[in-house]
Amino acid sequence: MAGTSPLHDDDGASSSPLSFADPKVQQCPFPAYDKLRGEAPVYRDPKTGNYVLTRYDDVRTAVINAKALSSKTGLGSSRETAAVEAVRRIYDERGWQPMDTLISNDPPSHRFYRQLVDRAFTPAKIDQLEPRINEIIHGLIDQFADLPEVEFLTQFAIKLPMYVIAEQLGVDKKDMDRFKLWSDVSVESQDPTMTYDREIESAHILTDMQQYMAAAIERLRREPDGMLLSRLVHAEVDGRHLDLRELMSILQQLLVAGNETTTTTLAAGMKLMIDHPELAGTLRSEPELMRTFVEETLRIMSPIQTMFRRATEDVEIRGVRIPAGSLVEVRFGAGNRDPAMYERPACPDLHRANAASHLAFGTGRHLCIGNQLARGELRLAFKALIDRFDNFRASRGDESFSYTPLYIAYGLTRLWISFDKR
């Protein structure tokens, strides 16, 4: 079976087999993607046993092939591991059992949940948020505009999307640290390498979130306020509303959809403007290119590097047989840098005709529900930053930035910058 034998992460005879469970690979996965695309585009990871797809066409096809490759993977809400019974007891005693609604669900039931969420998340409603988003953006910028340097993530990239989605979900500003923790743990819950102890700890954290959100839901049932959570609580399809368990599942996904992707892409876009100083000037003189800059940042950096599918039957991809029951990694981060799809894929190109064809938000029925909100925040944020500042630079040299190894996500966790006021 071509492509399933272990490759190595360097040319040395003593090198270890290439694995995405390796923190060194997670720290910068792109060289591994390049190697696999050329030598083993359908690759069986020797540590996890997962089949890894790295070519754009294969990733996209797998994502939309719900019949053979199910979103019900046994990770996240339907996790089946050694900790499963202990985790179930925690949810029974403290909250609501996770369930498959959106990201981990297939048709036909996925359609019902998607229709409900789409009714609460209409483009018109998102457009109405723009004045408030701009208000938050400039309020955050005002807090660091006169400083000689700023840590961009903690002072801006984390706060902006967190404040926006938190307001929409009824989270008090004083609880933002808890909100960020819930979001981080929700992403981590998809990690196939989580330890037993971490699964238990995560269940306690996420049931804390459920209790918090349940109180907000009960309040909004009595007193609707027109925000996103209120619209979800009162939305209906064929006369049916979401119950509390369903709402908990969807809200956990909205935390990530409206938060993590935007945070990571804000930092990635700033790093691109530091590495390519001409970008800010071009975007000022040709503001119509801002949308392409956002798409290129999403494509190049892919904040969510991979999602998973479970083979429901034997599947053959590029001559490799994937047995029924296998876990398949659809590596968005690899597909988005496939040179067969994108010329000079690691470089931002503000005139790239197919920039928006990337897979950073998934595709098809599982296109990220928060993609338009994220795109709007990114566009408004980058516009405000280049309108108010120029000459972005890394203020601490090589110590200015860092990446934390993660299985699912990829992005900066620290970015110290300086700038000139305009």
BADREN-66020 format. One record per atom (N, C-alpha, C): x, y, z. Coordinates in steps of 0.2 Angstrom, whole numbers, plus 2048, in hexadecimal, padded with zeros to 3 digits. Layout:
BEGIN
XYZ/...
END
This chain:
BEGIN
8047FA800/800800800/804806800/8058097FA/80A80F7FA/8078157FE/80C818802/80B81D806/80981C80D/80981580F/807814816/80D81281A/813811817/81980F81B/81C81681E/81F815824/82181C827/82781F823/826826822/82B82A820/82F82C826/835830824/83883382A/83983A829/83A83D82F/83984582F/84084882E/84584482C/84B847829/84E841825/854843823/85883E81E/85D839822/85D83A829/86283682D/85F82F82E/86482B82E/86282482F/85E822836/86082683B/85D825841/856829843/85482D83D/84E83183E/84882D840/843830843/83D82D845/83882E840/83382983F/82E82983A/82A83083B/828833835/824839836/81E838839/81C83C83E/81583B841/813842843/80C843842/80984A844/80884A84B/80984484F/809844856/810847859/815848855/81B84A857/81B852858/81C85585E/81C85C85F/82186085A/82685D858/82B860853/82786184D/82385C84B/81F85D844/81A862845/81686284B/81186784C/81386E84C/81986F84F/81C87684F/81C879849/81E875843/81E87883C/81C872838/816871836/81486B832/81586B82B/817871828/817872821/81C86E81D/82386D820/82786981D/82586281C/82185F822/81F859821/81985881C/81585D81B/81085D816/81385D80F/81986180E/81C861808/81F85A806/82285780B/82585080A/81F84B808/81A84B80C/81584680B/811847805/81084D803/80C84E7FC/81084B7F7/81784C7F7/81B8497F1/81C8417F2/81C83F7F8/81F8387F9/8198337FB/8148367FF/80F831802/809835803/8058387FE/80083C7FF/7FA839804/7FA832804/7F582F809/7FA82B80D/7FB82D813/80082B818/7FD82881E/800822820/7FD820827/80282282C/800826831/804829836/80682383B/80D82283C/80E81C83F/80D81C847/80C82284A/80A823851/803822852/7FF82584E/7F882684F/7F482084B/7F781E846/7F3819841/7EE81D83D/7EE82383D/7E9827839/7EC828832/7E882882D/7E9829826/7E9831824/7EF833822/7EF83B821/7EF83D81A/7EB841818/7EA844811/7ED84B811/7F184C80C/7F585280B/7F4856805/7F1853800/7F08567FA/7E98597FA/7E885F7F7/7E28637F7/7DC85F7F4/7DD85C7EE/7D78597EB/7D58537F0/7D984F7F3/7D884A7F7/7D484C7FE/7D7852801/7D4854807/7CD857805/7CC85B800/7C585D7FE/7C08587FD/7C28537F9/7BE84D7F7/7BC8497FE/7C1848802/7BF844808/7BA84880D/7BB84F80D/7B6853811/7AF85280F/7AE852809/7A7852806/7A484B805/7A9846806/7A683F805/7A483C80C/79E83E80E/79B83C814/799835814/79883280F/79582B80E/79B826811/7A182780E/7A7823810/7AB825815/7AB82C816/7AF82F81B/7AB833820/7A9830826/7A483482A/7A883982F/7A483E830/7A6843835/7A584083C/7A283B83D/7A1838844/7A7833845/7AC837848/7B3834848/7B483084F/7B1831854/7B382E85A/7B783385E/7B883985B/7BC83E85F/7B7844861/7B9848865/7B584E867/7AF84C86A/7A984D868/7A384C86B/7A184486C/7A4840867/7A2839867/7A8835869/7AD83886D/7B383586E/7B382E872/7B682986F/7B6822872/7BD821873/7BF82187A/7C682087C/7C681C883/7CB81B886/7CB81888C/7C881C892/7C7822891/7C4827896/7BD828895/7BA824890/7B382688E/7AE825893/7AE820897/7AA81F89D/7AA8248A2/7B08268A4/7B182B8A9/7AF8328A6/7B08338A0/7AE83989D/7A683A89D/7A383489B/79C83489B/7998358A2/79C8338A7/7998348AE/79A83B8B0/79F83E8AE/7A08468AF/79A84A8AC/7998488A5/79484C8A2/78D84A8A5/78C8448A7/7858428AA/7848468B0/78A8468B4/7898498BB/7898518BB/78D8548B6/78E85B8B6/78B85F8B0/78985C8AB/78785F8A5/78285C8A0/78485C89A/780859894/785855890/78384F88F/78884B88A/78984E884/78F84E881/79085187B/78D84C875/78B84F870/78884C86A/78A84F864/78884B85F/78A84D858/785851855/787858853/78285C850/78585F84A/78A86284A/78D866844/794863842/799864845/7A0862842/7A185B842/79E857847/79F850848/79884C846/79584F841/78E84C83F/78E84B837/78A847835/78984582E/78184682C/780847826/779847824/775841826/76F841827/76A846826/76A84B82C/76C848832/76A84D838/76F853838/774853835/779859835/77585F831/77085D82C/76D862829/76886682D/765863832/760866837/76486B83B/76A86983E/76E86E842/77187383E/773872838/776877834/77187C832/76B87A830/76587F82F/764884834/76388183A/762885840/76788A841/76E888841/77388D842/77489283D/773890837/773895831/76D89A832/768898835/76289D836/7648A283B/7688A0840/76B8A5845/7718A9843/7748A683E/77B8A983C/77B8AC835/7758AF833/7748B282C/77A8B782A/77B8B8824/7808BD822/77D8C4824/7778C5824/7748CC826/7768CD82D/7758C8831/7768C9838/77E8CA83A/7828C7836/7898C8836/78B8CF834/7888D182F/7898D882C/7878DD831/7828DC835/7808E183A/7858E1840/7898DD841/78E8DD846/7948E1844/7958E383E/79B8E783C/79D8ED840/7988F1842/7998F7846/79C8F584D/7998F0850/79B8EE856/7A28EB856/7A38E7851/7AA8E4850/7AF8EA84F/7AE8EF84B/7B28F484A/7B48F8851/7AE8F9855/7AF8FC85B/7B48F8860/7B38F1860/7B78ED864/7BF8EE861/7BF8ED85B/7C68EE858/7CA8F485A/7C78FA859/7CA90085A/7CB901862/7C68FE866/7C78FF86D/7CD8FB86F/7CE8F586C/7D48F186E/7DB8F586C/7DB8F7866/7E08FB863/7E2901867/7DD904869/7DF90A86E/7E3908874/7E2902876/7E590087C/7ED8FF87C/7EF8FE875/7F68FD874/7F990286F/7F590686C/7F890A867/7FE90E869/7FF91086F/804915871/80A911874/80990A875/80F906878/814905873/81B904875/820903871/8208FC86E/81D8F7871/81C8F186E/8168ED871/8138E886E/80D8E5871/80D8DD86F/80B8D9874/80B8D2872/8048D186F/8048D0868/7FE8D1864/7F98CC866/7FA8C6868/7F58C1869/7F18C386F/7F48C4875/7F18C687B/7ED8CC87B/7F08D1877/7ED8D8877/7E88D9872/7E88D586D/7E38D6867/7E08D0864/7E58CB862/7E28C685E/7DE8C1862/7DF8C0868/7DB8BC86C/7D48BF86E/7D58C6870/7CF8CA873/7CA8CB86E/7CC8CD868/7C78CF863/7C28CA861/7C38C485F/7BE8BF85E/7BB8BC864/7BE8BC869/7BC8BA870/7B68BF872/7B88C5872/7B38CA874/7AC8CA86F/7AE8C9869/7A88C9864/7A38C3865/7A68BD865/7A28B7866/79F8B786D/7A38B9872/7A18B8879/79A8BD87A/79A8C3877/7948C7877/78F8C3874/7908C086F/78A8BD86B/7888B786F/78C8B4873/78A8AE877/7888AF87E/7888B6880/7868B8886/78B8B788C/7928B788A/7978B688F/7998BD892/7998BD898/79B8C489B/7A38C589A/7A58CB899/7AC8CD898/7B08CB89E/7AE8CA8A4/7B28C88A9/7B48C18A9/7B08BD8A5/7B18B68A4/7B58B489E/7B98B989B/7BC8B8895/7C28B2896/7C58B289B/7CA8AD89C/7C78A689C/7C18A589F/7BE89F89F/7BC89D898/7B98A2894/7B78A188D/7BD89F889/7C38A288A/7C88A0886/7CA899887/7CA89788E/7CC890890/7C788B88C/7C188D88D/7BC88888A/7BD887882/7BF88D87F/7C088C878/7C6888876/7CC88987A/7D2885879/7D187E87A/7CD87C880/7CB875881/7C787287C/7C2876879/7BE873874/7C287186E/7C787586C/7CC873866/7D086D868/7D286D86E/7D6867870/7D2861871/7CC861871/7C885B872/7C885786C/7CA85A866/7CB856860/7D185285F/7D6853864/7DC851863/7DC849865/7DE845860/7DE83E861/7E383B866/7E883F868/7ED83D86D/7EC83F874/7E6842875/7E584487C/7E683E881/7E9840887/7EA83B88C/7E383A890/7E3835894/7DD833898/7DC83989D/7E183B8A1/7E08408A6/7DE8478A2/7E084889D/7DE84E899/7D784E897/7D5848895/7CE847893/7C9849899/7CB84689F/7C78478A5/7C784F8A7/7CD8528A6/7CD8598A8/7C985D8A3/7CA85B89D/7C685F898/7BE85E899/7BC85889B/7B585789C/7B285C8A1/7B685D8A7/7B48618AC/7B48688AA/7B986A8A6/7B98718A3/7B387389F/7B286E89A/7AC86F896/7A586F899/7A586B89E/79E86B8A2/79D8718A6/7A38748A8/7A387B8AB/7A08808A6/7A287F89F/79F88489A/798882899/79687C899/78F87A898/78A87D89D/78D87D8A4/7898808A9/7888888A8/78D88B8A6/78D8928A5/78889489F/78989089A/785892894/77D890895/77C88B899/77588989B/77288F89F/7758928A3/7728988A7/77189D8A2/77589E89D/7748A4898/76E8A2894/76D89B892/76889988D/76189A891/761898897/75A89989B/7588A089C/75D8A489C/75C8AC89D/7598AE896/75C8AC891/75A8AE88A/7538AB888/7518A588A/74B8A2889/7458A788C/7478AA892/7428AF895/7428B6891/7498B8890/74A8BF88D/74E8BF887/74C8BD881/7508BE87B/7538C487A/7598C4878/75D8CB877/75F8CC870/75E8C786B/7608C8864/7678C6862/76B8C4867/7728C2866/7728BB863/7788B9861/7788B285E/7758AD862/7778AC869/7758A786D/76D8A786E/76A8AD86E/7638AE86F/7608AB868/7638AD863/7608AB85C/7608A385C/7668A085E/76689985E/761896863/760899869/75B89686E/75489686B/75289B867/74C89C864/74B89A85D/75089885A/750895853/74C88F853/74888D84D/74588784C/744885845/74487F844/74387C83D/73E87783E/73887783A/73287383A/730873841/730879845/72D87984B/731876851/737874850/73B872855/741876857/74287785D/74787B860/74D876862/753879863/758875866/75787486E/75986E870/75886D877/75F86F87A/76086E881/766871884/76C86D882/76B866881/77186287F/773864878/76F865874/77186786D/77486E86D/771872871/774879871/77B879874/77C875879/78387487C/788872876/78686D872/78B86B86D/78C870868/787874866/788879861/78C87F864/78B88186A/78E88686D/79688586E/79787F86F/79E87D870/7A287E869/79F87C864/7A187D85D/7A288585B/79D88885D/79D89085C/7A389385F/7A4891865/7AA893869/7B0893864/7B188E861/7B788D85D/7B6891856/7B1890853/7AF89384C/7B089B84D/7AE89D852/7AE8A5853/7B48A7857/7B98A3858/7BE8A685D/7C58A385A/7C689D85B/7CD89A85A/7D089C853/7CC89B84E/7CE89C847/7D08A3846/7CC8A8848/7CD8AF847/7D38B184B/7D48AF851/7DA8B1855/7E08AF851/7E18A884F/7E78A684C/7E88A9845/7E38AB842/7E48AE83B/7E68B583C/7E38B9841/7E68C0842/7ED8C0844/7EF8BB848/7F78BB849/7FB8B9843/7F88B483F/7FB8B2839/7FC8B8834/7F68BC833/7F68C182F/7FB8C7831/7FC8C8837/8018CD83A/8088CA838/8098C4839/8108C1838/8118C2830/80C8C182C/80D8C1825/80F8C9823/80C8CD826/80E8D4825/8148D6827/8178D382D/81E8D482F/8238D182A/8218CB828/8268C8824/8268CB81D/8208CE81B/81F8D1814/81D8D8815/8228DC816/8208E3818/81C8E7813/81D8E580C/8198E8807/8128E7807/80F8E280B/8088E080B/8048E680E/8068E9813/8028EE816/8018F4811/8068F680E/8058FC809/8018FA804/8028F4801/7FD8F27FB/7F68F27FD/7F58EF803/7EE8EF806/7EB8F6807/7EF8FB809/7EC90280A/7EB905803/7EF9047FE/7EE9077F8/7E99037F4/7E88FD7F5/7E38F97F1/7DE8F57F6/7DA8F87FA/7D68F57FF/7D28F07FD/7D08EF7F7/7CC8EA7F4/7D08E37F4/7D68E37F6/7DA8DD7F6/7DA8DA7FD/7D78DE802/7D78DB809/7D38D4809/7CE8D3806/7CB8CD806/7D08C7804/7D48C87FF/7D88C37FC/7DE8C2802/7E08C8805/7E58C780A/7E28C2810/7DC8C3812/7D98BF817/7D98B8815/7D78B780E/7D78B080C/7DE8AD80B/7E28B0809/7E98AE809/7EC8AC810/7EB8B0815/7ED8AF81B/7EA8A981E/7E38A881D/7E08A281F/7E389C81B/7E489C815/7E7897811/7EE895813/7F289A814/7F9898815/7FA89581C/7F6898821/7F8896828/7F389182B/7ED890828/7E888B82A/7E788A831/7E488E835/7E488E83C/7E188783F/7DD88483B/7DB87D83D/7DF878838/7E487583A/7E8871835/7E486B832/7E1868837/7DE861835/7D7860838/7D385D835/7CD85A838/7CD852836/7C884F838/7C8847838/7C2844835/7C383F831/7BD83B82F/7BE833831/7B9830832/7B9829833/7B782582D/7BB82082B/7B981C825/7B3817827/7AD818823/7A8813825/7A880D820/7AC80D81C/7AD807817/7B5808815/7B7802812/7BE80380F/7BE808809/7C380C809/7C3812805/7CA811801/7CB8137FB/7D18137F8/7D381A7F5/7D881D7F7/7DA8237F5/7E18237F2/7E28257EC/7E98247E9/7EC81E7EA/7E88187E9/7EB8127E9/7EC80F7F0/7EB8137F5/7EC8117FC/7E580F7FF/7E4809802/7DE806804/7DE80880C/7D880C80D/7D780E814/7D180A817/7D380581C/7CE80181E/7C8804822/7C2801821/7BC804825/7BE80582D/7BC80A830/7BE80B837/7C480F838/7C8811833/7CE815833/7CC81C834/7D181F838/7D0827839/7D482A833/7D182F830/7D483282A/7D583A82C/7DB83C82B/7DC84382D/7DC847826/7D784C826/7D7850820/7DB857822/7E185781F/7E685C821/7E586281D/7E086781F/7DF86D81C/7E687181B/7EA871820/7F0875820/7F587381A/7F486C818/7F8869813/7F586B80C/7EE86A80C/7EB86B805/7EB872803/7EB877808/7EB87E807/7F2880804/7F787C805/7FE87E802/8008797FD/7FB8767FA/7FD8717F4/7FF8757EE/8058747EC/8078787E6/8038767DF/8008707DF/7FC86F7DA/7F68737D9/7F48767DF/7EE87B7DF/7F08827DF/7F68847E3/7F888B7E4/7FF88B7E2/8008907DD/8078927DB/80B8957E1/8118937E3/8148967E8/8108967EE/80E8917F1/8098907F6/80A8937FD/8118947FE/812897805/81389E805/8128A17FF/8138A97FF/80C8AC7FE/80A8B1801/8048B5800/8048B97FA/7FF8B87F6/7FE8BB7EF/7F78BE7EF/7F78C57F0/7F18C97F0/7ED8C97EA/7F08C67E4/7EC8C57DE/7EB8BE7DC/7EB8BA7E1/7EA8B37E0/7E28B27DE/7E18AF7D8/7DA8AF7D6/7D68AA7DA/7D98A47DC/7D689F7E0/7D789F7E7/7D98A57EA/7DA8A57F1/7D58A27F6/7CF8A47F4/7C98A27F8/7C789B7F8/7CB8977F4/7C98907F3/7CC88B7F8/7D088F7FD/7D388B802/7CE887807/7D188380B/7CD87E80F/7CD880816/7D0886818/7D188881F/7CA887823/7C4888820/7BE888823/7BA881821/7BE87D81F/7BB87781C/7B7878816/7B2874814/7AF87580E/7A887180E/7A4872809/79E86E809/79987080F/79686A811/79186B816/79486D81D/79A86B81D/79E86D824/7A2873823/7A087781E/7A487E81E/7A2881825/7A8884828/7A788782F/7A288C82F/79D88B835/79888F835/79A897837/7A089883A/7A289E83B/7A68A2836/7A689F830/7AB8A182B/7AA8A8829/7A48AA829/7A28B1826/7A48B682C/7A28B4832/7A48B9838/7AC8B9838/7AF8B4838/7B68B4838/7B98B9833/7B78B882D/7BA8BC827/7B88C3828/7B28C582B/7B18CC82C/7B58CF831/7B68CB837/7BB8CE83C/7C28CF839/7C48CA835/7CB8CA833/7CC8D082E/7C78D182A/7C78D7825/7C78DD829/7C38DE82D/7C28E5831/7C88E6835/7CB8E0838/7D18E183D/7D78E3839/7D88E0834/7DE8E2830/7DE8E982D/7D88EA82B/7D78F1828/7D98F682D/7D68F5833/7D78FA839/7DF8FA83B/7E28F583B/7E98F583D/7ED8F8838/7EC8F7831/7F08FB82C/7EE90282B/7E890482D/7E690B82D/7E990F832/7EB90B838/7ED90F83E/7F590E83F/7F890983C/7FF90883D/802906837/809907837/80D905831/814902834/8178FF82F/81E8FC831/81E8F7837/8198F2836/8198ED83B/81F8E983B/8228E7841/8288E4842/8288DF848/82C8DA848/82D8D684E/8318D9853/82F8DB859/8338DF85D/8388DC861/8388D5861/83D8D2865/8418CC861/8428CE85B/8468C9857/8438C3856/8478BD857/8448B7856/8408B585C/8418B8862/83D8B7868/8368BA868/8348BD862/82E8C1861/8288BC861/8298B685E/8248B285D/8258AB85F/8208A7860/8208A0861/81A89C85F/81B89685E/81589185C/81588C861/80F88A863/80F884868/80C87E864/810878865/80E872861/807870863/80286F85F/7FC86D860/7FA86885A/7F686385B/7F485E856/7EF861851/7EA865853/7E586784F/7E686E84C/7E8872850/7E987984E/7F087B84D/7F188184A/7F8883849/7F888B849/7FC88E84C/7FC89584C/801898852/80289E851/8068A2856/8038A285D/8078A1862/8058A2869/8088A886C/80D8AB869/8108B186B/8128B5865/8118BC865/8138C085F/8148C7862/81A8C9864/81C8D0866/81D8D4860/81A8DA85F/81B8DE859/81C8E585C/81F8E9857/81F8F1858/81C8F3851/81B8FA851/8188FD84B/81990584B/818908846/81890F846/810911845/80E916849/808919848/80791D842/80291D83F/801921839/7FD92883A/
END
